[in-house]
Amino acid sequence: MPDARRKAAALVSGGLDSMLAVRVIQDQGIRVEGLNFYTGFCVEGHTQAIRRQDQAKEKRNNALWVAEQLGIRLHIIDVVDAYKDVLLSPAHGYGANLNPCLDCKIFMVAKAREWIEAHDFDFLISGEVVGQRPMSQRKDTLPVVQAESGIGDLLLRPLSARRLPPTRPEREGWVDRERLHDFHGRSRKPQMALAAHYGIVDYAQPAGGCCFLTNEQYAVKLADLWRSRGERRYELDDIILLKIGRHIRPAPHYKVIVAREEGEGNFLHGYRKQYWSLRPLSHVGPYALIDGTPSPADVEWAAQIVARYSKGRDAPLVTVVAQDRDGAERELVVRPLAPAEIPAEWML
């Protein structure tokens, strides 16, 4: 019989796999609480909340929503600063883009191990499935996570447990191994069938991805940020801004961030005291920031770029207001650039 006195912490990303892993362990009468680590690179909750065009879409933090559906307490832990070493110097390298997936998993499990030790929990569960991810969920890398995180055999993966060596919770009878699963591979059909079994019909899109670092376009912008600074460093504001607007770099020492719609413009406006900003005056158009150290000529060139994306793109001249970091404004009357004057290599 499972030991109902035991307590498990669960890595809860907000996806279907972690949701099911918790449900399987709850089914055995074990108390579960969730852990969600915030790195700043999470996909959900930023662009949808900002863009006006997405206003009709439901806004939710999937990890919080999953915790509510499961009736568990969720601990959201800020690891923005601690995560920098993982991203900047991953011992196991990157995936297809700038995603340090294996190092990331080791980091998360190590942090979870610290948490369960500090809060007197017995073991950790995760929604990992053997063979689902090419870097962090291969059968040969799962033991690496256990060894390098220090969690050892206190990490239980309920969805694939019967394809893996028994863990301590299984060997000591805290959980019944026969009631765990043997899922493997990239197909999500077994998870979807198990969700139907539990009556779970609403969940985050399977295989939808939850980290901007796996996104090629985002990785290009992050790499460009590092090149422009001459060093690999970032702050939270940097990685948030990379998610917003068109990023156009006419020269190594500055780039222009142009809002794609009103919601993004309102968001960028909040950074007007940290960056040069631009807004069309004579025509309706996007709000924009200049990141870097622009010269007066650069500011004028940036104004021409902003004019290109305004309603005055076909007008001979557009008036654009440029504001420096101290709030001083001046009006620039500029010719909108033609599309051919913005080379593809400027677009990040």
C-alpha positions as CSV (number, residue, x, y, z in Angstrom):
1,M,0.0,0.0,0.0
2,P,1.2,3.5,-0.8
3,D,2.3,5.5,2.2
4,A,-0.1,8.5,2.5
5,R,2.1,10.1,5.1
6,R,4.7,10.9,2.4
7,K,4.9,14.3,0.8
8,A,6.0,15.0,-2.8
9,A,7.1,18.2,-4.5
10,A,6.4,18.4,-8.3
11,L,8.0,20.4,-11.0
12,V,5.0,22.1,-12.5
13,S,5.6,23.9,-15.8
14,G,1.9,24.3,-16.7
15,G,1.9,21.7,-19.4
16,L,-0.1,18.5,-19.7
17,D,2.8,16.2,-18.7
18,S,3.4,17.8,-15.3
19,M,-0.3,18.0,-14.7
20,L,-0.7,14.3,-15.3
21,A,2.4,13.4,-13.2
22,V,0.9,15.1,-10.2
23,R,-2.5,13.5,-10.8
24,V,-1.0,10.0,-11.0
25,I,0.7,10.5,-7.6
26,Q,-2.4,12.2,-6.0
27,D,-4.3,9.0,-7.0
28,Q,-2.1,7.1,-4.6
29,G,-3.2,9.4,-1.7
30,I,0.1,11.3,-1.5
31,R,0.1,15.0,-0.7
32,V,1.7,17.0,-3.5
33,E,2.8,20.7,-3.7
34,G,4.1,22.3,-6.9
35,L,7.3,24.2,-7.7
36,N,7.6,26.6,-10.7
37,F,10.9,28.3,-11.4
38,Y,10.8,31.7,-13.1
39,T,13.8,32.4,-15.4
40,G,12.4,35.3,-17.4
41,F,12.4,33.2,-20.6
42,C,8.9,31.7,-20.2
43,V,6.7,32.1,-23.2
44,E,3.3,32.4,-21.6
45,G,1.9,35.6,-20.1
46,H,3.9,38.3,-21.8
47,T,3.0,39.0,-25.5
48,Q,-0.6,37.9,-25.1
49,A,-1.1,40.2,-22.2
50,I,0.5,43.1,-24.0
51,R,-1.0,43.0,-27.5
52,R,-4.3,44.6,-28.2
53,Q,-5.0,42.0,-31.0
54,D,-4.9,39.3,-28.3
55,Q,-7.3,41.0,-25.9
56,A,-10.0,38.4,-26.7
57,K,-7.7,35.5,-25.7
58,E,-7.9,34.1,-22.2
59,K,-5.0,35.3,-20.1
60,R,-3.7,32.8,-17.6
61,N,-0.5,31.6,-16.0
62,N,-0.7,27.9,-16.9
63,A,1.3,26.8,-13.9
64,L,-1.1,28.6,-11.5
65,W,-4.1,27.3,-13.5
66,V,-2.8,23.7,-13.3
67,A,-2.3,24.0,-9.6
68,E,-5.8,25.3,-9.1
69,Q,-7.3,22.4,-11.2
70,L,-5.3,19.9,-9.2
71,G,-6.0,21.5,-5.8
72,I,-2.4,21.9,-4.9
73,R,-0.3,24.7,-3.5
74,L,2.2,26.2,-6.0
75,H,5.4,27.8,-5.0
76,I,6.7,30.2,-7.7
77,I,10.4,30.8,-7.2
78,D,12.4,33.6,-8.9
79,V,15.7,32.3,-10.3
80,V,16.4,35.0,-12.9
81,D,19.8,35.8,-11.5
82,A,20.8,32.3,-10.5
83,Y,19.9,31.1,-14.0
84,K,22.4,33.3,-15.8
85,D,25.3,30.9,-15.2
86,V,23.2,28.1,-16.8
87,L,22.5,30.1,-19.9
88,L,25.8,31.8,-20.3
89,S,28.0,28.7,-19.6
90,P,26.1,25.5,-20.1
91,A,28.3,22.5,-19.3
92,H,26.4,20.3,-21.7
93,G,26.0,22.9,-24.5
94,Y,23.0,24.3,-26.3
95,G,20.2,22.7,-28.3
96,A,19.2,23.9,-31.8
97,N,19.2,27.5,-30.7
98,L,20.3,29.0,-27.3
99,N,18.4,26.5,-25.2
100,P,20.6,24.8,-22.6
101,C,18.0,22.1,-22.0
102,L,20.0,19.5,-20.2
103,D,21.8,22.1,-17.9
104,C,18.4,23.8,-17.4
105,K,16.8,20.5,-16.2
106,I,19.8,19.8,-13.9
107,F,19.5,23.3,-12.5
108,M,15.8,23.1,-11.9
109,V,16.0,19.6,-10.2
110,A,18.9,20.8,-8.0
111,K,16.9,23.8,-6.9
112,A,13.9,21.5,-6.2
113,R,16.2,19.2,-4.2
114,E,17.2,22.2,-2.0
115,W,13.6,23.1,-1.6
116,I,12.4,19.6,-0.5
117,E,15.3,19.3,1.9
118,A,14.4,22.7,3.5
119,H,10.7,21.9,3.7
120,D,10.9,18.3,4.8
121,F,9.3,16.7,1.7
122,D,10.2,13.1,0.9
123,F,10.7,13.1,-2.9
124,L,10.4,14.9,-6.2
125,I,8.2,14.2,-9.2
126,S,8.4,15.5,-12.8
127,G,6.4,15.0,-16.0
128,E,9.4,13.9,-18.0
129,V,8.8,11.2,-20.6
130,V,11.6,9.0,-22.0
131,G,12.5,10.0,-25.5
132,Q,10.2,13.0,-25.7
133,R,12.9,15.7,-25.9
134,P,16.1,15.2,-27.9
135,M,18.4,16.8,-25.4
136,S,17.1,16.5,-21.8
137,Q,14.8,13.5,-21.9
138,R,16.8,10.8,-23.6
139,K,17.2,7.6,-21.7
140,D,21.0,8.2,-21.4
141,T,20.5,11.8,-20.1
142,L,17.9,11.2,-17.5
143,P,20.5,9.6,-15.1
144,V,22.8,12.6,-15.8
145,V,20.1,14.9,-14.4
146,Q,19.7,12.7,-11.3
147,A,23.5,12.5,-10.7
148,E,24.5,16.1,-11.4
149,S,21.5,17.7,-9.5
150,G,22.2,15.6,-6.4
151,I,18.6,14.3,-6.3
152,G,19.7,10.7,-6.9
153,D,16.8,8.2,-6.7
154,L,14.4,10.6,-5.0
155,L,13.3,11.8,-8.4
156,L,10.3,9.9,-9.7
157,R,9.0,10.2,-13.2
158,P,5.5,8.8,-13.0
159,L,4.7,8.8,-16.7
160,S,7.7,6.7,-17.6
161,A,8.6,5.1,-14.3
162,R,8.1,1.5,-15.5
163,R,10.7,2.0,-18.3
164,L,13.3,3.2,-15.7
165,P,15.0,1.6,-12.7
166,P,12.9,1.7,-9.5
167,T,13.4,4.8,-7.4
168,R,13.5,4.9,-3.7
169,P,9.8,5.9,-3.4
170,E,8.9,2.7,-5.4
171,R,11.4,0.4,-3.6
172,E,10.3,1.4,-0.2
173,G,6.6,1.3,-1.0
174,W,5.8,5.0,-0.7
175,V,4.1,4.6,-4.1
176,D,2.9,1.5,-6.1
177,R,5.1,1.1,-9.2
178,E,2.4,-1.0,-10.9
179,R,0.1,2.1,-10.9
180,L,2.7,4.2,-12.7
181,H,3.1,4.4,-16.5
182,D,5.5,3.4,-19.2
183,F,5.1,6.2,-21.7
184,H,7.9,6.8,-24.2
185,G,8.6,8.7,-27.4
186,R,7.3,11.9,-28.8
187,S,3.7,10.9,-29.4
188,R,1.3,12.6,-27.0
189,K,-1.5,10.2,-27.6
190,P,-0.9,8.3,-24.4
191,Q,-0.9,11.5,-22.4
192,M,-4.1,12.7,-24.1
193,A,-5.7,9.3,-23.4
194,L,-4.7,9.5,-19.7
195,A,-6.1,13.1,-19.6
196,A,-9.4,11.8,-20.9
197,H,-9.4,9.0,-18.3
198,Y,-9.1,11.7,-15.6
199,G,-11.7,13.9,-17.2
200,I,-9.2,16.6,-18.0
201,V,-10.3,18.3,-21.2
202,D,-8.6,21.7,-20.9
203,Y,-4.9,21.9,-20.8
204,A,-2.0,23.8,-22.5
205,Q,-1.3,22.7,-26.1
206,P,0.9,19.6,-26.0
207,A,4.4,20.1,-27.4
208,G,3.7,23.8,-27.6
209,G,7.0,24.8,-26.0
210,C,7.4,26.9,-22.9
211,C,10.8,28.7,-23.3
212,F,11.7,31.5,-25.7
213,L,15.3,30.1,-25.8
214,T,14.1,27.3,-28.1
215,N,12.7,30.0,-30.6
216,E,15.1,30.7,-33.4
217,Q,14.1,34.3,-33.9
218,Y,14.4,35.0,-30.2
219,A,17.8,33.3,-30.0
220,V,19.0,35.5,-33.0
221,K,18.0,38.7,-31.1
222,L,19.7,37.5,-27.9
223,A,22.9,36.7,-29.7
224,D,22.7,40.1,-31.3
225,L,22.3,41.8,-27.9
226,W,25.5,40.1,-26.7
227,R,27.5,41.0,-29.8
228,S,26.4,44.7,-29.5
229,R,27.6,44.8,-25.9
230,G,30.8,43.0,-26.6
231,E,30.0,40.6,-23.7
232,R,27.5,37.9,-22.8
233,R,25.4,39.6,-20.1
234,Y,21.7,40.5,-19.7
235,E,19.2,41.8,-17.2
236,L,15.5,41.0,-16.9
237,D,14.4,44.1,-18.8
238,D,16.7,43.1,-21.7
239,I,15.1,39.6,-22.1
240,I,11.6,41.0,-21.8
241,L,12.2,43.6,-24.5
242,L,13.5,41.0,-26.8
243,K,9.9,39.6,-26.9
244,I,8.3,42.8,-28.1
245,G,8.2,44.6,-31.4
246,R,10.4,44.6,-34.6
247,H,14.1,44.8,-33.8
248,I,16.0,46.6,-36.5
249,R,19.8,47.1,-36.3
250,P,21.2,49.7,-38.8
251,A,24.6,49.7,-37.1
252,P,26.5,47.8,-34.4
253,H,26.1,50.6,-31.8
254,Y,22.3,50.9,-31.8
255,K,19.1,49.3,-32.8
256,V,15.5,50.4,-33.2
257,I,12.6,48.6,-31.5
258,V,9.4,49.4,-33.3
259,A,6.0,48.5,-31.8
260,R,3.9,46.3,-34.1
261,E,0.6,47.5,-32.6
262,E,-0.9,49.7,-30.0
263,G,-0.5,47.4,-27.0
264,E,3.2,46.9,-27.7
265,G,3.6,50.7,-28.1
266,N,2.0,51.3,-24.7
267,F,4.4,48.7,-23.2
268,L,7.5,50.3,-24.8
269,H,6.3,53.7,-23.6
270,G,7.1,52.6,-20.1
271,Y,10.8,52.5,-21.0
272,R,11.0,56.1,-22.3
273,K,13.3,57.2,-19.4
274,Q,15.8,54.4,-20.1
275,Y,16.0,54.8,-23.9
276,W,15.6,57.3,-26.6
277,S,12.1,57.1,-27.9
278,L,10.3,58.1,-31.1
279,R,6.7,58.6,-32.1
280,P,5.1,59.9,-35.3
281,L,3.3,63.3,-34.9
282,S,1.9,64.1,-38.3
283,H,0.6,60.6,-39.0
284,V,-0.7,57.6,-37.0
285,G,2.2,55.3,-36.4
286,P,4.2,53.1,-34.0
287,Y,6.0,54.0,-30.8
288,A,9.7,53.0,-30.9
289,L,12.8,52.9,-28.7
290,I,16.4,53.3,-29.7
291,D,18.7,50.9,-27.7
292,G,22.3,51.9,-27.7
293,T,24.3,55.1,-28.1
294,P,22.9,56.9,-31.2
295,S,24.4,60.0,-32.7
296,P,22.1,62.8,-34.0
297,A,22.4,61.3,-37.4
298,D,21.4,57.9,-36.1
299,V,18.3,59.4,-34.4
300,E,17.2,60.9,-37.6
301,W,17.8,57.6,-39.5
302,A,15.8,55.8,-36.8
303,A,13.0,58.4,-37.3
304,Q,12.9,57.5,-41.0
305,I,12.5,53.9,-40.0
306,V,9.6,54.7,-37.7
307,A,8.1,56.9,-40.5
308,R,8.3,53.8,-42.8
309,Y,6.0,51.9,-40.5
310,S,3.5,54.8,-40.0
311,K,0.4,55.7,-42.0
312,G,2.6,58.3,-43.7
313,R,4.8,55.7,-45.3
314,D,3.8,57.0,-48.8
315,A,3.9,60.7,-47.9
316,P,6.9,62.8,-48.9
317,L,7.6,63.9,-45.3
318,V,6.6,62.7,-41.8
319,T,7.1,64.6,-38.6
320,V,8.5,62.4,-35.8
321,V,9.0,63.4,-32.2
322,A,12.3,62.2,-30.7
323,Q,12.7,62.2,-26.9
324,D,16.0,61.6,-25.1
325,R,16.4,59.8,-21.8
326,D,16.0,63.1,-19.9
327,G,12.7,63.9,-21.5
328,A,13.9,66.6,-23.9
329,E,12.0,66.5,-27.2
330,R,12.6,67.7,-30.7
331,E,10.6,67.4,-33.9
332,L,12.2,65.8,-36.9
333,V,10.7,66.1,-40.4
334,V,12.0,63.1,-42.3
335,R,11.4,61.2,-45.5
336,P,10.1,57.7,-44.8
337,L,12.5,55.0,-45.9
338,A,11.4,52.8,-48.8
339,P,11.3,49.0,-48.1
340,A,14.4,48.5,-50.1
341,E,16.3,50.9,-47.8
342,I,15.8,48.5,-44.9
343,P,18.0,45.5,-45.8
344,A,17.0,42.1,-44.6
345,E,20.1,41.8,-42.5
346,W,19.0,44.7,-40.4
347,M,15.9,42.8,-39.3
348,L,16.5,40.6,-36.3
